[in-house]
Amino acid sequence: MEIDINKYHGYKQTVMVGYHSQLGRNNTRVMIRNTKIALIGSAVACGAALSTTVHGGGIELYEFGTPDVGLASAGYAARAQDASTLFKNPAGMSLLPGSQFQGGMQLTYGSVAFSPDASTTTSGGSGGNAVGALPAGGMFFSQQLSDRFAVGLGTFSYFGLAEKYDDNWVGRYYIQKGVLLGMSVMPAVSFKATDWLSIGAGLNAMYGYMDTEVALRTLAAGDGQLKVKDETWGFGADAGILVEPVKGTRIGVSYLSPVKLDFKDTPTFSNLGRLGGALLNNPSQLNLGMTVPQSVMLSGYHELNAKWALMADVGWQNWNQFGKVDVGVDSANPVSLTKSLNYQDTWHGAMGAQYHASEQWLLSAGFAYDTSAVSDANRTLSLPMGKGYRIGLGAQWQVSKAVSLGAGYEFMWAGNMPVTQDSAFQGHVSGSFENSWFSFFDVNLTWKF
């Protein structure tokens, strides 16, 4: 992502840490002011959205330590088989008797490696694997209050991942390190309006954390470094409808509202040299406003017989809105704009099945596909996202009447994603993220009491 500073100051300028004394005192002040803004804008805005890794459909996850990992999300808003339904479709809590607790742990491992081609002009290496291992999980509790009402509380993370490249990689002037995480706390309520219709809603209180580092070209020996780090809270809502026209056949629709995260921080700089340090003696506060996408999911679940159940999803996510990032610089001469990353909304489809191998064992499998939030032409080094194919396998073991243990594995293939970026300040980098993939490992426990 780049900010076109020229558009806001009326003349063409090459961004450099430096200035020409012959411009005169007034022009020097303008040059220093614009250079400070350009350094902040060009370096931070390239990762402002902080969409941190390749992920089909963006970085909004269906995987957060629940049995859905073993189904590749099939039946997401219609299964209503455990307490995690309070997020996937809160109306489903009306189908859960008594009290239920579900907790899960998840390990995500990704392979995201860049291969520069011969047209790259920036020196450096390929950056290594930018992702590696990332732990995650979730906890959910539901309580039936009466024949009609149920409440629940969950804590989980469905948004964000992290990347970190080797220090001297070719794309370091666009992104060096990026972390964007959203942790949600969600109280929810469900109401069974009739024997076949339930409705539900929840409050999405999201704690957002971001941490970004970008290298800077300077006149000093080696690269400079810019760091931005902040945490904030954003709020949204979750709502759903669940219809069960006959026992064992359910149709669910859930809606997840957008969440606005307004990050702000005064950037810190290092290794800029004497001149660069003088220009950035009093760095301005940088404001970054981004919107976690809203989404809609339509799911179906049908029990063929006592052993087999089939399920499917169709979903939509509003990544176009996430791609519009509000960037502001608080200073004596503030600059504020909304930068469009040319994102496009995504579509999701999934199908899966469950098989009761015995009274103690429930096996599952699923397949899913997500379209890409960005085209090949608009993909950037800091936003290497693409389409995704998922396949999941899982098993649930009924240890006792009250306790069940589960495990799941999901593989997601993103393939090759070409990237070409060119900037006078950040250099020309061209190549591809090749053979990109993710693996999700999940274990979970469900306790009914």
Summary of the structure (lengths in Angstrom):
residues: 449
radius of gyration: 24.3
end to end distance: 50.9
largest distance: 85.4
contacts: 1704
relative contact order: 0.20
helix: 13%
strand: 54%
